[in-house]
Amino acid sequence: MTLLLLAIAIASEVTATVSLKISDGFTKVIPSILVVLGYGSAFWFLSQALKRGMQIGVAYGIWSAVGVAA
């Protein structure tokens, strides 16, 4: 379960990062909303994975590796 929560967090973060470029300096509404929702949900899902017992070092290592690869 913790890996699923972490995977959702990573997908949200990648979506938000891609939307950040598309938002063109927050001048486009829909991508700007996706940035805020994406980063917010990414940190919420990460916190849920940590709350359910995933070690922070493991979570951060996986998060960083997948984020760089994406």
Biopython code that builds the backbone (N, CA, C, O; Angstrom):
import numpy as np
from Bio.PDB.StructureBuilder import StructureBuilder

atoms = [
    (1, "MET", "N", (0.816, -1.198, 0.000)),
    (1, "MET", "CA", (0.000, 0.000, 0.000)),
    (1, "MET", "C", (0.860, 1.263, 0.000)),
    (1, "MET", "O", (0.539, 2.238, -0.679)),
    (2, "THR", "N", (1.951, 1.241, 0.763)),
    (2, "THR", "CA", (2.794, 2.434, 0.827)),
    (2, "THR", "C", (3.453, 2.717, -0.520)),
    (2, "THR", "O", (3.632, 3.874, -0.899)),
    (3, "LEU", "N", (3.813, 1.655, -1.240)),
    (3, "LEU", "CA", (4.414, 1.875, -2.561)),
    (3, "LEU", "C", (3.407, 2.465, -3.539)),
    (3, "LEU", "O", (3.770, 3.287, -4.381)),
    (4, "LEU", "N", (2.159, 2.060, -3.438)),
    (4, "LEU", "CA", (1.117, 2.624, -4.294)),
    (4, "LEU", "C", (0.925, 4.111, -3.993)),
    (4, "LEU", "O", (0.824, 4.927, -4.909)),
    (5, "LEU", "N", (0.874, 4.453, -2.716)),
    (5, "LEU", "CA", (0.745, 5.859, -2.331)),
    (5, "LEU", "C", (1.937, 6.673, -2.823)),
    (5, "LEU", "O", (1.775, 7.798, -3.295)),
    (6, "LEU", "N", (3.125, 6.103, -2.712)),
    (6, "LEU", "CA", (4.312, 6.797, -3.192)),
    (6, "LEU", "C", (4.273, 6.954, -4.710)),
    (6, "LEU", "O", (4.666, 7.997, -5.233)),
    (7, "ALA", "N", (3.808, 5.937, -5.415)),
    (7, "ALA", "CA", (3.709, 6.017, -6.875)),
    (7, "ALA", "C", (2.735, 7.116, -7.302)),
    (7, "ALA", "O", (2.995, 7.846, -8.258)),
    (8, "ILE", "N", (1.627, 7.229, -6.596)),
    (8, "ILE", "CA", (0.662, 8.295, -6.899)),
    (8, "ILE", "C", (1.278, 9.660, -6.608)),
    (8, "ILE", "O", (1.074, 10.610, -7.364)),
    (9, "ALA", "N", (2.028, 9.758, -5.520)),
    (9, "ALA", "CA", (2.700, 11.011, -5.182)),
    (9, "ALA", "C", (3.691, 11.408, -6.267)),
    (9, "ALA", "O", (3.762, 12.576, -6.652)),
    (10, "ILE", "N", (4.447, 10.451, -6.754)),
    (10, "ILE", "CA", (5.437, 10.733, -7.795)),
    (10, "ILE", "C", (4.746, 11.140, -9.089)),
    (10, "ILE", "O", (5.177, 12.084, -9.751)),
    (11, "ALA", "N", (3.678, 10.435, -9.455)),
    (11, "ALA", "CA", (2.938, 10.787, -10.675)),
    (11, "ALA", "C", (2.353, 12.196, -10.571)),
    (11, "ALA", "O", (2.342, 12.942, -11.551)),
    (12, "SER", "N", (1.873, 12.554, -9.393)),
    (12, "SER", "CA", (1.335, 13.900, -9.182)),
    (12, "SER", "C", (2.423, 14.954, -9.314)),
    (12, "SER", "O", (2.205, 16.014, -9.899)),
    (13, "GLU", "N", (3.586, 14.658, -8.770)),
    (13, "GLU", "CA", (4.700, 15.609, -8.835)),
    (13, "GLU", "C", (5.182, 15.791, -10.265)),
    (13, "GLU", "O", (5.463, 16.914, -10.684)),
    (14, "VAL", "N", (5.281, 14.710, -11.014)),
    (14, "VAL", "CA", (5.713, 14.800, -12.410)),
    (14, "VAL", "C", (4.681, 15.576, -13.230)),
    (14, "VAL", "O", (5.045, 16.404, -14.065)),
    (15, "THR", "N", (3.408, 15.313, -12.995)),
    (15, "THR", "CA", (2.345, 16.047, -13.686)),
    (15, "THR", "C", (2.424, 17.539, -13.383)),
    (15, "THR", "O", (2.291, 18.367, -14.285)),
    (16, "ALA", "N", (2.639, 17.878, -12.126)),
    (16, "ALA", "CA", (2.744, 19.282, -11.736)),
    (16, "ALA", "C", (3.959, 19.943, -12.372)),
    (16, "ALA", "O", (3.882, 21.094, -12.802)),
    (17, "THR", "N", (5.065, 19.236, -12.436)),
    (17, "THR", "CA", (6.277, 19.800, -13.021)),
    (17, "THR", "C", (6.105, 20.048, -14.516)),
    (17, "THR", "O", (6.534, 21.081, -15.028)),
    (18, "VAL", "N", (5.484, 19.111, -15.211)),
    (18, "VAL", "CA", (5.215, 19.300, -16.642)),
    (18, "VAL", "C", (4.247, 20.466, -16.840)),
    (18, "VAL", "O", (4.426, 21.278, -17.748)),
    (19, "SER", "N", (3.232, 20.547, -15.996)),
    (19, "SER", "CA", (2.253, 21.631, -16.095)),
    (19, "SER", "C", (2.880, 22.987, -15.806)),
    (19, "SER", "O", (2.431, 24.005, -16.333)),
    (20, "LEU", "N", (3.906, 23.004, -14.978)),
    (20, "LEU", "CA", (4.588, 24.254, -14.658)),
    (20, "LEU", "C", (5.173, 24.889, -15.908)),
    (20, "LEU", "O", (5.083, 26.103, -16.089)),
    (21, "LYS", "N", (5.767, 24.081, -16.768)),
    (21, "LYS", "CA", (6.320, 24.604, -18.019)),
    (21, "LYS", "C", (5.201, 25.049, -18.961)),
    (21, "LYS", "O", (5.296, 26.093, -19.606)),
    (22, "ILE", "N", (4.146, 24.247, -19.029)),
    (22, "ILE", "CA", (3.026, 24.555, -19.925)),
    (22, "ILE", "C", (2.269, 25.808, -19.471)),
    (22, "ILE", "O", (1.680, 26.506, -20.296)),
    (23, "SER", "N", (2.282, 26.097, -18.168)),
    (23, "SER", "CA", (1.522, 27.234, -17.640)),
    (23, "SER", "C", (2.060, 28.579, -18.116)),
    (23, "SER", "O", (1.382, 29.597, -17.983)),
    (24, "ASP", "N", (3.255, 28.593, -18.664)),
    (24, "ASP", "CA", (3.855, 29.813, -19.227)),
    (24, "ASP", "C", (3.838, 30.957, -18.211)),
    (24, "ASP", "O", (3.266, 32.022, -18.444)),
    (25, "GLY", "N", (4.483, 30.695, -17.087)),
    (25, "GLY", "CA", (4.562, 31.718, -16.042)),
    (25, "GLY", "C", (3.236, 31.971, -15.352)),
    (25, "GLY", "O", (2.944, 33.097, -14.950)),
    (26, "PHE", "N", (2.439, 30.933, -15.213)),
    (26, "PHE", "CA", (1.120, 31.004, -14.589)),
    (26, "PHE", "C", (0.168, 31.941, -15.333)),
    (26, "PHE", "O", (-0.720, 32.536, -14.722)),
    (27, "THR", "N", (0.353, 32.075, -16.650)),
    (27, "THR", "CA", (-0.558, 32.897, -17.446)),
    (27, "THR", "C", (-1.690, 32.074, -18.052)),
    (27, "THR", "O", (-2.680, 32.638, -18.518)),
    (28, "LYS", "N", (-1.559, 30.758, -18.051)),
    (28, "LYS", "CA", (-2.613, 29.874, -18.553)),
    (28, "LYS", "C", (-3.286, 29.205, -17.355)),
    (28, "LYS", "O", (-2.625, 28.604, -16.507)),
    (29, "VAL", "N", (-4.597, 29.320, -17.305)),
    (29, "VAL", "CA", (-5.339, 28.947, -16.099)),
    (29, "VAL", "C", (-5.299, 27.448, -15.799)),
    (29, "VAL", "O", (-4.942, 27.054, -14.689)),
    (30, "ILE", "N", (-5.658, 26.613, -16.765)),
    (30, "ILE", "CA", (-5.765, 25.172, -16.506)),
    (30, "ILE", "C", (-4.424, 24.571, -16.080)),
    (30, "ILE", "O", (-4.379, 23.866, -15.072)),
    (31, "PRO", "N", (-3.332, 24.822, -16.807)),
    (31, "PRO", "CA", (-2.050, 24.276, -16.339)),
    (31, "PRO", "C", (-1.638, 24.827, -14.974)),
    (31, "PRO", "O", (-1.009, 24.120, -14.187)),
    (32, "SER", "N", (-1.987, 26.075, -14.691)),
    (32, "SER", "CA", (-1.656, 26.662, -13.390)),
    (32, "SER", "C", (-2.402, 25.952, -12.261)),
    (32, "SER", "O", (-1.842, 25.713, -11.191)),
    (33, "ILE", "N", (-3.659, 25.622, -12.508)),
    (33, "ILE", "CA", (-4.438, 24.872, -11.516)),
    (33, "ILE", "C", (-3.835, 23.486, -11.316)),
    (33, "ILE", "O", (-3.751, 22.995, -10.190)),
    (34, "LEU", "N", (-3.413, 22.855, -12.420)),
    (34, "LEU", "CA", (-2.785, 21.532, -12.319)),
    (34, "LEU", "C", (-1.494, 21.578, -11.506)),
    (34, "LEU", "O", (-1.173, 20.623, -10.798)),
    (35, "VAL", "N", (-0.756, 22.676, -11.602)),
    (35, "VAL", "CA", (0.475, 22.820, -10.816)),
    (35, "VAL", "C", (0.143, 22.799, -9.325)),
    (35, "VAL", "O", (0.745, 22.049, -8.557)),
    (36, "VAL", "N", (-0.805, 23.614, -8.931)),
    (36, "VAL", "CA", (-1.162, 23.712, -7.510)),
    (36, "VAL", "C", (-1.733, 22.386, -6.997)),
    (36, "VAL", "O", (-1.332, 21.892, -5.943)),
    (37, "LEU", "N", (-2.670, 21.821, -7.755)),
    (37, "LEU", "CA", (-3.265, 20.548, -7.336)),
    (37, "LEU", "C", (-2.246, 19.411, -7.356)),
    (37, "LEU", "O", (-2.247, 18.553, -6.473)),
    (38, "GLY", "N", (-1.382, 19.409, -8.362)),
    (38, "GLY", "CA", (-0.383, 18.346, -8.483)),
    (38, "GLY", "C", (0.602, 18.336, -7.332)),
    (38, "GLY", "O", (0.856, 17.292, -6.731)),
    (39, "TYR", "N", (1.163, 19.509, -7.021)),
    (39, "TYR", "CA", (2.124, 19.555, -5.921)),
    (39, "TYR", "C", (1.440, 19.309, -4.576)),
    (39, "TYR", "O", (1.997, 18.639, -3.706)),
    (40, "GLY", "N", (0.243, 19.845, -4.410)),
    (40, "GLY", "CA", (-0.490, 19.609, -3.165)),
    (40, "GLY", "C", (-0.791, 18.137, -2.945)),
    (40, "GLY", "O", (-0.581, 17.605, -1.855)),
    (41, "SER", "N", (-1.284, 17.486, -3.989)),
    (41, "SER", "CA", (-1.596, 16.061, -3.853)),
    (41, "SER", "C", (-0.331, 15.223, -3.724)),
    (41, "SER", "O", (-0.333, 14.203, -3.034)),
    (42, "ALA", "N", (0.743, 15.639, -4.375)),
    (42, "ALA", "CA", (2.003, 14.897, -4.260)),
    (42, "ALA", "C", (2.471, 14.851, -2.806)),
    (42, "ALA", "O", (2.846, 13.793, -2.301)),
    (43, "PHE", "N", (2.445, 15.990, -2.146)),
    (43, "PHE", "CA", (2.894, 16.013, -0.754)),
    (43, "PHE", "C", (1.907, 15.315, 0.173)),
    (43, "PHE", "O", (2.315, 14.728, 1.175)),
    (44, "TRP", "N", (0.618, 15.369, -0.145)),
    (44, "TRP", "CA", (-0.360, 14.672, 0.680)),
    (44, "TRP", "C", (-0.165, 13.160, 0.569)),
    (44, "TRP", "O", (-0.145, 12.462, 1.583)),
    (45, "PHE", "N", (-0.021, 12.650, -0.663)),
    (45, "PHE", "CA", (0.173, 11.207, -0.837)),
    (45, "PHE", "C", (1.507, 10.756, -0.233)),
    (45, "PHE", "O", (1.591, 9.663, 0.328)),
    (46, "LEU", "N", (2.534, 11.576, -0.342)),
    (46, "LEU", "CA", (3.809, 11.246, 0.295)),
    (46, "LEU", "C", (3.634, 11.160, 1.811)),
    (46, "LEU", "O", (4.146, 10.240, 2.448)),
    (47, "SER", "N", (2.921, 12.106, 2.375)),
    (47, "SER", "CA", (2.715, 12.083, 3.829)),
    (47, "SER", "C", (1.922, 10.850, 4.261)),
    (47, "SER", "O", (2.162, 10.304, 5.338)),
    (48, "GLN", "N", (0.991, 10.414, 3.434)),
    (48, "GLN", "CA", (0.220, 9.213, 3.762)),
    (48, "GLN", "C", (1.091, 7.958, 3.708)),
    (48, "GLN", "O", (0.945, 7.057, 4.534)),
    (49, "ALA", "N", (1.990, 7.906, 2.739)),
    (49, "ALA", "CA", (2.917, 6.765, 2.660)),
    (49, "ALA", "C", (3.818, 6.725, 3.891)),
    (49, "ALA", "O", (4.070, 5.657, 4.449)),
    (50, "LEU", "N", (4.297, 7.886, 4.308)),
    (50, "LEU", "CA", (5.157, 7.954, 5.492)),
    (50, "LEU", "C", (4.367, 7.619, 6.758)),
    (50, "LEU", "O", (4.872, 6.942, 7.653)),
    (51, "LYS", "N", (3.142, 8.091, 6.824)),
    (51, "LYS", "CA", (2.281, 7.827, 7.983)),
    (51, "LYS", "C", (2.012, 6.333, 8.147)),
    (51, "LYS", "O", (1.850, 5.849, 9.267)),
    (52, "ARG", "N", (1.964, 5.607, 7.038)),
    (52, "ARG", "CA", (1.665, 4.178, 7.075)),
    (52, "ARG", "C", (2.915, 3.314, 7.235)),
    (52, "ARG", "O", (2.838, 2.088, 7.143)),
    (53, "GLY", "N", (4.057, 3.941, 7.471)),
    (53, "GLY", "CA", (5.223, 3.168, 7.852)),
    (53, "GLY", "C", (6.408, 3.158, 6.903)),
    (53, "GLY", "O", (7.435, 2.560, 7.222)),
    (54, "MET", "N", (6.300, 3.799, 5.750)),
    (54, "MET", "CA", (7.453, 3.832, 4.851)),
    (54, "MET", "C", (8.524, 4.737, 5.456)),
    (54, "MET", "O", (8.225, 5.826, 5.946)),
    (55, "GLN", "N", (9.757, 4.280, 5.418)),
    (55, "GLN", "CA", (10.853, 5.078, 5.955)),
    (55, "GLN", "C", (11.129, 6.257, 5.033)),
    (55, "GLN", "O", (11.040, 6.138, 3.811)),
    (56, "ILE", "N", (11.462, 7.388, 5.627)),
    (56, "ILE", "CA", (11.632, 8.599, 4.835)),
    (56, "ILE", "C", (12.816, 8.493, 3.879)),
    (56, "ILE", "O", (12.764, 9.030, 2.772)),
    (57, "GLY", "N", (13.876, 7.813, 4.287)),
    (57, "GLY", "CA", (15.031, 7.650, 3.405)),
    (57, "GLY", "C", (14.696, 6.840, 2.165)),
    (57, "GLY", "O", (15.142, 7.162, 1.064)),
    (58, "VAL", "N", (13.915, 5.799, 2.345)),
    (58, "VAL", "CA", (13.487, 4.967, 1.218)),
    (58, "VAL", "C", (12.560, 5.765, 0.309)),
    (58, "VAL", "O", (12.719, 5.755, -0.911)),
    (59, "ALA", "N", (11.593, 6.457, 0.908)),
    (59, "ALA", "CA", (10.638, 7.245, 0.123)),
    (59, "ALA", "C", (11.358, 8.320, -0.681)),
    (59, "ALA", "O", (11.087, 8.494, -1.869)),
    (60, "TYR", "N", (12.266, 9.038, -0.044)),
    (60, "TYR", "CA", (12.972, 10.111, -0.735)),
    (60, "TYR", "C", (13.880, 9.558, -1.827)),
    (60, "TYR", "O", (13.988, 10.149, -2.902)),
    (61, "GLY", "N", (14.527, 8.438, -1.563)),
    (61, "GLY", "CA", (15.393, 7.827, -2.574)),
    (61, "GLY", "C", (14.620, 7.418, -3.815)),
    (61, "GLY", "O", (15.051, 7.686, -4.937)),
    (62, "ILE", "N", (13.476, 6.768, -3.617)),
    (62, "ILE", "CA", (12.645, 6.357, -4.754)),
    (62, "ILE", "C", (12.090, 7.582, -5.464)),
    (62, "ILE", "O", (12.112, 7.650, -6.693)),
    (63, "TRP", "N", (11.594, 8.547, -4.705)),
    (63, "TRP", "CA", (11.030, 9.787, -5.258)),
    (63, "TRP", "C", (12.070, 10.488, -6.133)),
    (63, "TRP", "O", (11.770, 10.887, -7.259)),
    (64, "SER", "N", (13.271, 10.635, -5.625)),
    (64, "SER", "CA", (14.334, 11.321, -6.367)),
    (64, "SER", "C", (14.727, 10.566, -7.626)),
    (64, "SER", "O", (14.870, 11.163, -8.694)),
    (65, "ALA", "N", (14.900, 9.265, -7.506)),
    (65, "ALA", "CA", (15.329, 8.461, -8.651)),
    (65, "ALA", "C", (14.291, 8.482, -9.769)),
    (65, "ALA", "O", (14.637, 8.663, -10.936)),
    (66, "VAL", "N", (13.040, 8.299, -9.420)),
    (66, "VAL", "CA", (11.988, 8.290, -10.442)),
    (66, "VAL", "C", (11.784, 9.690, -11.011)),
    (66, "VAL", "O", (11.557, 9.844, -12.210)),
    (67, "GLY", "N", (11.862, 10.700, -10.167)),
    (67, "GLY", "CA", (11.714, 12.075, -10.645)),
    (67, "GLY", "C", (12.787, 12.472, -11.632)),
    (67, "GLY", "O", (12.504, 13.160, -12.613)),
    (68, "VAL", "N", (14.012, 12.051, -11.387)),
    (68, "VAL", "CA", (15.113, 12.345, -12.311)),
    (68, "VAL", "C", (14.940, 11.563, -13.604)),
    (68, "VAL", "O", (15.188, 12.090, -14.689)),
    (69, "ALA", "N", (14.516, 10.311, -13.495)),
    (69, "ALA", "CA", (14.336, 9.473, -14.686)),
    (69, "ALA", "C", (13.199, 9.981, -15.561)),
    (69, "ALA", "O", (13.241, 9.845, -16.783)),
    (70, "ALA", "N", (12.183, 10.567, -14.936)),
    (70, "ALA", "CA", (11.033, 11.070, -15.713)),
    (70, "ALA", "C", (11.408, 12.383, -16.303)),
    (70, "ALA", "O", (10.602, 13.000, -16.999)),
]
sb = StructureBuilder()
sb.init_structure("model")
sb.init_model(0)
sb.init_chain("A")
sb.init_seg("    ")
for serial, (resi, resn, name, xyz) in enumerate(atoms, 1):
    if name == "N":
        sb.init_residue(resn, " ", resi, " ")
    sb.init_atom(name, np.array(xyz, "f"), 0.0, 1.0, " ", f" {name:<3s}", serial, name[0])
structure = sb.get_structure()
